[in-house]
Amino acid sequence: MSVKSIVMLFARGLVYLPLFGIGYLAFSEQKSHWPRHRGDSALNGNSGQKIGSSLKLEWVFDAGEFLKSSVVVSEGVAFVGADTGIIHAVDVETGKEKWQYKTGLGIEAPPLVHEGMVYIGSTDGFLYALDAGNGKLKWKYETDGEIMGAANQAMRPKSKDSVIVVGSYDNFVHCVDAKKGKVIWKFETQNYVNGVPTIYDDKHVVFGGCDSVLYVVNLENGTLGRSVEVEAPIAASVAVGDGVGYVGNMDRAVMAFDVETGKVVWNYRNKSFPYFSSPALTEKHVLIGGRDKGLHCIKRISGKLEWRFAARGRIDSSPVIAEDKVVFGSMDGKIYLVSLQDGKEISSYEVGEAISSTPALAGGRIFVGCEDGKVYAFSTGRQK
């Protein structure tokens, strides 16, 4: 039985037994890349990696100014955008810059790397496609608003062409040909689209907006499949697993909803504070940071709290799962490793300035941008 089926049965009060044997994400080897903001097109935030229990600083790269863009990693290179408007390509072994490209205004969106190309949105309203090897511009596509969230990549189910899907502050989600940068379709909402559009089942685009609505849009042609009204604007991204979407809103709730029907399965509320963090999924849990300074571990089936880790600053950083550990940053200036089992702190490292970006995990290392304008690379010690 799928997780989706059990979630729906539980919501109707028909499941009481412990869960066994639910297959979720299985990885057999160490990944040396993290080419998308949340690791995969469904934005699950699950690295599939086994890391050690310490945080040893290997190098620091200075991007010059305030840094909110998250790092992605591909082919031994880390890519990150900066408030200077520059996207930097950095060697993961040495921390030395390989190339840079200047956009018109600051960059807060994380990059996307796919088939030798880097795609990144800027607050100048353009989506840029660059050669990953040398940073040369291949094309740029103009929206009518700032691009604050990462792009996602997919193959349209009927046309079989590779497309880039990105949200903009022009109130549209744009689907663009990955090779030529030509628009294929645009879907209009009633307010800003801040998060990353999620690709579900290779045929749906799932996202929320500042109009307090969740949308499920046809990947092939951009037509609306269904919409779900929620209690407050959504600033983050939706994680989808086994047909169920999970997202936090800017009021006080994390919700689970059936992607196919739009039915709300559960709402998790813990006092009154917003969520700017995007959730990460394991077989049994949803993990999300809150502006109550807590990392919340919620049971996927019931929507009940399993544990909460208390930091000293709000957690806008989106957590990443590394087998039995959770990695995330906080506005208290620390990057944390905590136990997935019980939420106890394993290790932390204080960089001194706020961390609102999402860590990238690749080759056993952790890469994270900080609001002091620097990228920090950590090794994690012996992996048992």
Buried (B, 14 or more C-beta within 10 A) or exposed (E): EEBBEBBBBBBEEEBEEEBEEBEBBEEEEBBBBBBBBBBBBBBBBBBBBBBBBBBEEBBEBBBEBBBBBBBBBBEEBBBBBBBBBBBBBBBBEEBEBBBBBEBEBBBBBBBBBBEEBBBBBBBBBBBBBBBBBEBEEBBBBEBEBBBBBBBBBBBBEEEEEBBBBBBBBBBBBBBBBBBEBEBBBBBEBEBBBBBBBBBBEEBBBBBBBBBBBBBBBBBBEBEEBBBBEBBBBBBBBBBBBBBBBBBBBBBBBBBBBBBBEBBBBBBBEBEEBBBBBBBBBBBBBBBBBBBBBBBBBBBBBBBEEBBBBEBEBBBBBBBBBBBBBBBBBBBBBBBBBBBBEEBEEBBBBEBEBBBBBBBBBBBBBBBBBBBBBBBBBBBBBEEE
